[in-house]
């Protein structure tokens, strides 16, 4: 696969731009600071991009690698204040 191959779904960046192809992702990574490029998340993304460009890996892995690297600092929050659904604790009408 050449670098011009497109992702199935573009990757949206925080600034509104989109990474549409392997080449776009490569250019984005090359503009990152060296320290960011050397992080484990970006190294994994780079490896997946190279494998996709060489035809030895799927495009989806490259896309997922870039997405994970982009979102590596985002902490998932769980809303613990939600009302308990109490599933499985309802009595049948005949048992009331």
N, C-alpha and C positions, 0 to 999 in steps of 0.2 A: 504494500500500500504506500502510496506517496504521501508526502506531508500535506498535500492539498485536500486529502480526504476529509469529509465533513463529519462532525458528530451527529448522531441521530437527533438529539435535542441540543440547541446551543447552551452554553454555560453563561449565565448572567453574572456580571461583576457588580460590586457595590456602587461603582460610579456610573452605571447605566450601560456600559459597553458589554458586548457579548463575544465570547470565544466560540467561533463557528467551526473552525477546522483545527487539525493538528498543528498547522503552521501558526495559527493565531495563539494557541496555547504555548507553543515553543517561544514565540516572540514575547509573550507576557512573562514567561519564566526568566528569559534572558535579561529583562529589564528590572527584575527583582534585585535587592541587595544581596551580596555574596553570602551574608550570614543566613538570610532566608533561604536562598538556594541550597545551602548546605544542611538545612534541617531535614530530619528523617522523613517528614511528610512530603516535602518537595522532592527529595531524592526518589521516593517511591513513585511519585507522579511522573517524574522524568523517565524512570525506567519503563513504566507502563506506556508512556508516549513513544519512546524509542521502539519498543516491541511492536506497537501498533503500526508505526511508520515502516518498519521492516517486514511487516506481514507475519510476525511470529506470535502476535498477541491480539486479542479482540479490542475493538474500538471502545466497547463499554468499559473495559478495565481502565483505559486511558482517561475516559470521562470521569469515572468514579475516583480515580487517583487525584485528578485536578480538583474535583469538588471537595474531597476530604482535606486536601492541602489548603484550599481556600477557607474552609470552615474549621480549621484545626483549633482556633482559639475561642470558638463559640461554645458556651456552656449551655447544655440543655437544662431547662427548668421544668420541674414537675409541680403542678398546682395541687398541693396537699390540702387546700381548703375546700375542695369539692365535696359535695354531699355524698355520703356513702350510699351506694345503690342497694345494698342488702340483697343482692341477687341470691336466689336459692333459699331464702328464708321465708318466703310467702307460703301461707297455708292454703290448701285447697278448700273450696267452699264446703265440701262434704266433711272436712275435718274440723270445722269451726264450731 
